[in-house]
């Protein structure tokens, strides 16, 4: 099978060059690389041996729109989406493409693991994301897990049949993040096709630094997920997405109750202590060197997600929605 690797990027930057270099080293022969920046770069594309690389400036449009543009001229039977701040393992395509031997499989996703060369603050962000207290049942997105069927998967490491994308009209959305949620829902519900999670289809994904860059990303994820509860309830109206907001509301309500009814503290403060103890235990499990970063990182992630999920839940429209 021929594969078209599609990289939507705002501008040319160092991580993109690393991604291209790693793609050039893939243990796979039949593929091309399509890069879609806002504007043409002021430098030549690094040579990738015999691998065809096409750079197509798109103007300032969303990643989903860039990817839709690429579908029109991609030569591959399989479209492989990877973020510009990620890079693949050498056997990424070889391991992923095997899954398409099953005609019922429309798409394949794999883990996006924190790279070893990330800084301490980036690694701490990755440890927060890969904690069961943050990602719950979706930890396999950040660490290799068991092979399984999924119905919602991030586009930072996502391969899909071109025929499926053409049938659906592409991502056909301005949502970002969240374009992948819409696409996966149409693949599984509208077309009745399967999406496979394969831990062997692995890429490395650079993290945002703790604390502010990480929390901005969390807030953006939460805002869209909260809004998608109304737009795409089949995969977004799940209890796990509501838990941080419930925690935040209980925290605020308990503090107010305690002012007017001090005896309420008999339940409130032990509850907080128990929560902090659990977070501390999981933070220590992530590594003694990072516990002082992961501990507040998990707490702040819960609070940020809870707040912005509620904001998305109450929003009439998101700014990027037509």
Secondary structure as UniProt FT lines:
FT   STRAND          3..8
FT   HELIX           14..23
FT   TURN            24..25
FT   STRAND          31..36
FT   TURN            49..50
FT   STRAND          52..55
FT   HELIX           63..73
FT   STRAND          78..82
FT   TURN            84..85
FT   STRAND          86..88
FT   TURN            90..91
FT   HELIX           92..97
FT   HELIX           98..101
FT   TURN            103..104
FT   STRAND          105..109
FT   STRAND          112..113
FT   TURN            116..117
FT   HELIX           120..129
FT   HELIX           132..135
FT   HELIX           136..141
FT   STRAND          148..150
FT   TURN            155..156
FT   STRAND          157..161
FT   HELIX           162..168
FT   HELIX           179..185
FT   HELIX           186..190
FT   STRAND          194..197
FT   TURN            199..200
FT   STRAND          203..205
FT   TURN            210..211
FT   HELIX           212..231
FT   HELIX           233..236
FT   HELIX           239..260
FT   HELIX           262..264
FT   HELIX           265..285
FT   TURN            288..290
FT   HELIX           291..314
FT   TURN            319..320
//
